[in-house]
Amino acid sequence: MRIFIFFLLSITAYGINTESIHPFTDINGRTLQAKFIEAGPDSVKIEWNGQVFDLPFSSLNAETKALTRLLARTAQARKSSGEIEKWTDKQGRTIKAKFLKLDGDKLVLDWNGKVVSLPLDMFDSKSQELARSLVKDQVPTPVPANSSVKINLDGKLNLNLEYPWQNTSGQTATGTFVELSKTTLKISMSRGSREVDIPVDSLNEDSLALAKKLQTLASGEQKKLAALAKKRKAMKVAAVTEADLDIEHEFTNSNGQAVKAQFIEADDKMVSLLMPRRSKVPFKLAWTSFTDESVAKLEALRRKRVEVDNAKPRIIAAKGNRLSYYGSGKYKGYNTVFEAETYAVGVPASGTGLNIFVKQEAVEDGVSAGPLGILRMSVGFATRYTDRTNPERSRRRSRGIKNFDSSPEPSTERDEIKLTGKFTNDGTFEYNIRMTRKGLEFWSRIKDPSGEKWPTSHHVGMSFKGTVPKVKDMQMNKIKAVIGDGAFYAQPVDGKTVKLPFEVSWQDLMKKVPRGALNNLKSIEAKGAPYDPIRIVVTPFVKDMRLDYDRSYASTFPLQGMSLDYASVEKRTEIPRNRALKINLLPK
C-alpha cells in the first residue's frame, strides 16, 4: 500500500502537462496565463486567448525560464518516446506508459503525457529487465571517426565558430568553445541556448589539441579586450545625440562585413546590438570583432547611453492598462520608486504590484546588481476566475486590467499610491500600497459587474526570488559561498517556527516539517547572507485571513525561491484596510 501511495505522490511531484495553462511572468511581474507551444533558442512560443505570441527569454523572470525549460523537456520527451509498455510493481499493479530513460536508480516514464520519475526497485523483475533492455536500444550509434569534419589545427581558428568535438568512442557534439580547465571542456550549443561540460579525458587527440589552441586564443582575446578598453576610454569620438540611440547604424567587422543595427548597451567585453526588422532579441559581439572606425562609433554611442541613463529621465504617458512611467535612466520602467539606504521599492507601469531590491554589489561572479540593487522579492495584486467555456475542461485564468481611471505622475517622493480602474470584464478594482522606512502595506478590493457568470477571486501574491542565478551550473561549495547562512523562517499559526535553510533540499526538509505546518502562517522571514543588510518579514493579519506558501517551479532547494498567497478566508474579493498585509524591511 505504501509503495502505491508513493507512486501516486511521485506522479504529482514530477509530472507536468504541456497541454495545461501555465503562468508566464516577465521581469516586471506581469503574468499571462497561457498554453506552452514550443521553445526555441531565444524565445518561447505561447497561445494566449487564441493568439500565438513569441516571448523573448530575456524578458522572462527566473521562475518562468525554469518552467519553460521543464515544459520543453517534457514536450521533447513525449515527441521522442517510443511504444507504450506495461509496467507492473511488486504488488501486481500495472500502468501503461512510454519508456523515456533510466536515470540512476530512477525509471523515467511518459504516463498520459506527464513525465514521472519512479524508483526502479518498486517494479517487479520483469519490468526492471524491460527497462534495462530499452536502455540498450536507446544507445546512439557512434559516429565513425573518419566521418567527422577534420580541423586544420595549423590554420586560422575562430572563437565564434562552431566546431565538432569528438570523444575517443567516435561520438561528436558540435558547439562553440567557452573555456578549458584541467578536467573539463565547456562548449556552447544550440546557438548559445545551453552549455555542456565534456570531460577532458574523454576527448580524442585532435579535439583536445583544438581545445588547447582555442584556450590560448581566448587568453589572448582577453588581453586584447583589456588593452582596447583602455584605448577606448582615451578616444576622441564624434558627437552623437540621444536620438542616435533609437536608430540603426552601419558597423563593420574585422573581416570587412557590414551590418545595420541599433546600439543597445556595452560593457568592457561585449557590445549588444539589435536588428529590429529581424528579431526583438539583442545579440552580442566582442569589441575586438569590429574595425577601428566602428569601435569609435560604438564608443560614442556607449558614452551617450551612459549620459542619458544618468540624466533626467524621460516620462512616458499613461495609456490603456499602463501607468505613466520613467522612460529612461535609473528608474526606467517604473511609475513610483521609494528608496531607503539599504533597499529600494519600485512600482512598475503595470500597476499591479511592486519589486523589492536589496542594495548589494553583486550576487556572484558575472551577475552584477541593477541600478536599484538585486531583485529579491515581487509582490502583486492577483485576480483569478474559472473559465468554464469548455464544461469538460474548466481553466483558472487571470482577470486582465482594461484601464486605470487615472495615473499618478512618476515620482520618487510618493509614500502611498491608490490605483482604481476596470478589468476586461468591466469589473472594478482598487489597489492600495503604502511605503515607509519600516516597510510596506497592501490592501485592496474588487467587484464583478452585475450578472458575471464567472466570479472573480482576489489575493496578494508574493515571490521570493532565487538567490543564486547560475545555481544549475554550480557545485554546492560555490553555492554556499553565496547563500552563507541564508534561510526562511516560517511561523505557523499553530506550532513552532520552522527553519528552512537554503542549502537543504525541499525533499529532506519536508521529512522533518509537520504535515500542513506551512499551509497557514503567522509570519515568514527571509534573512541571512543573500539578504544582508536587511531582513524581509511578511506579517499577515491572522483572523479571517490566510497566508500560504508554495514552492517555485521545478524548485529543489529553498534558495531557488518560494511563493506566498495572502487572501481572505470568507470574502475572496477584498483585503480590508484593517487586515492589510505587512512586509517589514528591517535591519540585519
N, C-alpha and C positions, 0 to 999 in steps of 0.2 A: 504493500500500500504506500509506504514512504517513497519507494522508487517512482511509483506512478505520479504521486503528488509533485515530486521533484521534476519529473518530466514536464508536467503542465506549467510549473513555475519557470522552467528553462525556456519554454516557448514564449512566455510573456516577457522574460528578461531579454532574450536575444532576437526575437522576431521583429521585423519592421515591414510594413506593407507599402510597396511603392505605389499602389493604386489609391491609397488613402489621401486625405487632405492634411497637409503639414504646414506649420508656420515658418515663413521665410522672413527674417528680420534683418534690416540693414544696419549700418554702423550708427545711424541716427535714431535707432529704436523703432522705426516704422515696420509694421508687420503685415504681410499678405498671407492669408490662408489659401493655399493653392496646391495643385497636384504636380508632383515631380514628373517631368517627361524624360529628360536626359541631361547629362553633364558633359560639357566639352572641356578643352584645356584652359579656357579663360572665363567661362560663364556657365550658368545653369539655366536650362530652359524649363519654364513652368507654364501651367494652364491656370488662369485666374478669371473667373466669371465668363468662361467660354472663349477667352482670348489667350493667345500664346505670347509670352514675353521672354526675352533673354536678360538675366540679371548678371552683371559682371561680378566675379568673385571678389574683386577689390572693394565692392560696395557692401558686402555682407559682413555681419558680425561673426565672431569666432564660433558661437554655437551653431549658427546656420551653415557655416562652412563644414563643420563636423557632421551635421545632419546630411548635407548634400553628398559628402564622401560615402557615408553609410548607405544612402539610397542608391548611389551609383554602383557600389559594390554589390548590393542586393539585386539590382536590375541586371548587372552583368552575370551574376551567378545564375539567375533564372534563365537568361538567354543562352548561357553556355552549358547548362546542366544536361545530363543525359536522360535515360529512361527512368520511369517511376518504378521503384523497387519496394518489396515488402520488408519491413524491419520489425523484428519481434524481440521484446525484452525478456528477461529471465522469468517473469511471471506469466508469460504466454500472451501478453497484449501486443497487438500488431497495429502499425500505422503504415500508410503508403506515402513515400516521399522520394525525391530525387537526391542522389548522392552528389555532394559537392567536393568534399575533401576530408582527409584526416589531418587534424591539427593537434599534434602531440597525442594525448590520450583522449581527445575530443573528436566525436563524429559530427561533421557539419552537413546538414541536410537542407533541402528546399522543401518545406512542408506547406502545401497550399499557398505558395507564393511568399512564404516567410522563411528567412534564413534562421535556423535554430542550431545551437551547439549543445551536444549532449555527451555525457561520459560514455566512452566505448564499452566499459565493463558493465554497463547496465543492460546490455543486449546479450542474447544467447550466443552460443558458439558459432552457429550457422550465420547469423547476421554479422558477427565480427569477422568471420572469414570472407564474407561477401565484401565488406568494406575494404579489407586488405587487397582483395583481388581487383577491385575497382581502382585502387590507388595505382596498382601496377599498370592498368590500362591507361591511366592519365599521364604517365611519364612521357614527356615530349621526346620526339626523335632527335638525337643530337645533330646539329648542323655539321657536316663534314668540314674538316679544317680547310680543305682546298676550295670550299665554296665561299669562304668569306672574302671580303674586299681586302686586298693586300695594300698595306700602308707603306709608302715610301718614307722611312724614318729619316732619311737624309734630305728629304725635300722640305718645302715650306709648310709649317704646321700653323693651325689657326685655332685659338681657344673658343671661337664662336661656332665652329663646325661640329657636326655630329660624327662620331667615329664608331666603328664596330669593335666592341670589346669581347674578346673570346677567352673562355676558360680552357683548362687542359683537357676537358672532355669534348671540346669542339662546339659547345653551345655559345651563342652570340647574343649580346644585348647592345643596342645602338643608343648612343646619347652623347651629350657634350661633357667635357671634363669640368669638374668642380674643384676637387683637391685630392691630394695623395698624402696619406700618413704612413707610418711604418706597417700598419696592419690592414688598412682599408683604402680602397679607391672609391670616391664618391662621384657619381655621374648624374646628370640631369636628363630625364627622359620626357617624352610626350610634350615637346615644346615648352619645357620648364614646369609642367604641371605636377611632377613628382621627382623626388631624388632617391637614388638607390645606392646602397653600400655593397661593394663587391670585395670579398676577402682577397688581399694581395696574393696570398699563397695559392689561390685558385686560378690566377691569370696565367695564360700561356706566355711564352718568352717574348713574343712580339708586342702583345698588349701591355706587358709590364714595362718594356722599353719605351713604348709610346707614352705611357703614364708618366714616367720619369722625365721624358723630354718636355711634356706639357707642363709638368710641375715647375721645371726650370723656366719655361716660358712665362708661366703665371707669376713667378717670383720677380722676373724682370719687368713684367707688366706693372706690378705693384710699385716698383721703384720709379718707373716712368710716370705713373699717376701722381706719386708724391712730388716729383720734380715739376710736373705740369701744373699741379695745384698751386705751387709756389710761384710759378711763372704767370699763371692767370691772374692772381691777386695783385700783381705788379703791372698788369697790362693797362695801356691806354686804349679804351674802346669807344666805338661810336655811340652817340646818344640815341636812346630809344625811348618810346613813350609807353604809357600804360596800355594804350590800345594795341601796341605790338604784341602784347601777351595774349591777345584774343584772336590773332590771325595766324595763318600758315606762313612759314618762311622756307627758303630753299637752303638745305645744308648738303655738304659734300663729304663723303667718307674718304679715307686714305687711299682707297682703290679708284677714286675718281667718279664714283656713282653718286648721283644727286637724288635727294628725297625732299618732298614738300611736306612739312609737318608743323604742328603748333608746339611751342615750348611749354612744358608744364612745370617742371622743377628740376633741381640738380643738387647733388652733393659732391664731395671731392672725388668720387669714383665713377658715378654713373649720371647720365643725362636722361630725363624722362620726357618723351615726346608723344604726340598724339596725331594720328591721321584720321580726323573725324568722318571723312567720307568713306572710310573703310571699316573703322572699328571705334567703339566707345571706350575701349580699354587702352591706356597708355602702354608704350613699350620702352625698354631701357637699352641704352648703348653706352659703352665706355667712352670717356673723354678722348682717350688715345685713338679711337677709331675715326676721328674727324680730321680734316685738313686744318692748318693753322688759321686760315681765314674763317672757317666755320666755328672753330674754337673761340675766336674773338667775338663773333656774333652771338654765340651761345652764352659767353661770359657776360656780355652786355645785358642779355635778357635775364640771366640769373640775378644780376645786381638789381635790375628793375623789379624783379619779383620780390626780392628781399625788402626793397624800399617800399613797395606797395603794401606788402603784408604788415610792415611796421608803421605805416601811415594811418591816418584816419580812415576807417573802413567805409566802403560804400553801403548804402541801405537799399535793400530790395523790397519793393512794395508788396503788401499782402495781396493774395489772390486766391479765391475759392477756399480750399481747405488748408491753406498755408498762411501762417502769420508772416508779418514783415520780419526781415532778419538782416544781420550783417552779411554783406556780400563779399567781403574781403577782410584780410587782417587776422589778428589773433582769435577773434570771436566769430569767424566765418561760419555761417550756417545756423547761428543761434539768435533767438529773439531776446532772451534775458540771460545774463550771466551774473552770478554772485560769487565774488572771490574773497576768501579768507587767506590767512598767512600760510596755512598748510593744505588747503583744499580749494577746489572751485566747483561750482554747480552751474550747469548750462541747460536752459530750456530751448530745445531746437524748434525750427519753424513748424514742425508737425503739430506742436502744442499739446501733445498727448502725454507728456511726462518730462523727465529730465535725466541728465547724466551726471554722475558724481566722479570727479577726478581728484586723485591724491597727488600733491606736488612732490614728485620724485624725479631723479635724474634719468633713470632707465630701469627697465625690467630685467634685462640681461644683455649680453653682448649682441650687438646688431639690432636691438629693438629699443629705439630711443623714445623719450617721452614726447607727447604732443605739446602744443602751445599752452594748454591748460593743465598738463600733467599726464598721469597714467589713468586711463578709464578703469575704474574699479567696480562701479555699480550703475545700473539703469533702473529707473522707476517709472511706471506708466499707468495711466488710467485705461482700463480694458473693458470692452463690452462684447458680449457673445450672445448668439442666439442659435437655435436649432433649425436648420433648413430642412423642411420635410417635403420638398418638391418631389422627390422620389420616395414614396412611402416605404419601400423596401430597403432604402439606404439613406437614412437621415444623416445630416452632417452638421458639426459645430462650426460656425463661421464668426468672423469678427464684423461688428457693425461699423462701417466706414463713416467718416465725417464728410458731410456735404459742404458745409461752410461754417465760418465763425461769424457771429454777429458783428464783431469789431476786433481790431487787432491793436494791442498796445505797441507803441513805438519801441524799437530795440533799445535796450538800456543795460547799464552795468550798475545802476544805483537802486533798482527796484528790489524790495524785500517781500512783496506779496503780489500775486497775479491771480486774476479771476477771468476765466475764459468761458463764454457761452456760445451756443450755436445749434446747428441741426445735423442729425445723422442722415444717411441716404434714404432712410425710410420715413423722413420728416419728424422723427422723434427729436427731443431736445436734450441738451446736456449742460451741466455747469461743473467746471473743474476749478479747484482752488489749490494753490500752492503757497505756503508761507516759508520764507527763508530767513534764518537768523544765524548769529555766530555760533549758537549751540547746535543747530541742526535744522530739520525740515519737518513740515506738517502737510498732510494731504487729506482733503475731504471733498466730496462730490455727490452729485445726484443726476439721474437721467429719468426721462419719461417717454414712453412709447406713444405714438399717435393713437387716437381712438380707433378701435377695430383692428389693431395689429394682431395678426393671427400667429406670429412667431415672436413671443415675448422676449425682451432683451434682459439679460442679467449683467451685473456690473461688479468689478473688483479692481483693486490696485495690485498690479503685478510688479515683482522685483526680480532682478537678475544680478547676482554677484558674478562678475566676470572671471574667466580663468586667469590665474596669476602667473602662469608660465607659457607664453605664446608658442614656443617651439617645443613643448613638452614631448611630442611624439618622436622627436629626433634626439632626445637627451637621456642620459643614464641617470639613475636616481641620485647618485652622489653629486651630480651637477645641478639637478633639480633642487636638492636640499640646500645648496648654497643660495638659491634664490628665495625659497619659501621660509627658510630659517625655522622659527617656532610658530609659524602661521597655523591657525586653526579657527573653526567655527565653534561657538559655544551656544548650544540650544537649551533653553529653559522651558520644559513642558508646563502646561497649566497644572498638571498633576504629576509629580515626580521630581527627581533630582536633575541637575544640569548635566547635559550630555556633551562631552568634548569630542570634536570631530577633527583630529589632526590631519593636515593636508597630505602628508606622505603615506597615510594608511588607506588602503583601498576601501571603497564602499562595501565590497563583499565581506571583508573582515570586520568592518565597523558594525554592519548590521547583525553580525553574530552576537555582539555584546549589547546592542541597544534594545531595550524592551520593546516588544511589538506595539506599534501605534504611538510610541513616545514622541515622534516628530510630527504627528498629524494635527496637533493643536498646541501652539506655542505661546508662551507668555512673553518671550523675547528671544532674539538671536543676535549674537555679537560676532563680528569678524575682527580679529586682531592678530598681531604678530608681525614679523618682518615684511611680508608683502604689503601691509597697510600702514606701516610706520611712516610718518609720525602721528597718525590718528588711529582711533578705533571707531568702527561703524556699528552702532547698536540700534536694532529695529525693535520698537516697543509698541505693540498694538494695544487697543482697548479691549480687555478680555470679555466683559459682559456683552452678550448678544453678538459678538464678533469672533471671527476665527482667523488665525494666521497659520497656514500650512506650508510645508516645504515640498520641493520636488527636485530631483537631480536634473542637470543639464543633459542634452542629447549625448548619447554614447559616452557618458562620463564614467571613468574608472576610479578616479581619486577626487576628493573634495576640492583639490587645487584647480580642477578643471571647471569649477563654478557650481552654482546652486541657484534654484529659482524659488520664489515665495509668492503666495497669494494671500491677500487680505480682503475679506468680504463679510457682509452681514449674514448672520445665520438665518434670519427670517425675511427681512426686506432686502431683496437682492438688487434693488435699484438705487441704493443710497448708502453713502458712508457719511453719517451725520457729523456736523462740526464738533459736537461734544464727544465723538468717538473717532476723531481723526487719527490716522496712522502717523506715528512719530519716528523719525530716523535721526538719531543723535550722532553728530560728528565730533568726537571728543578727543582730547589729547591722549597720547600714548600712555 
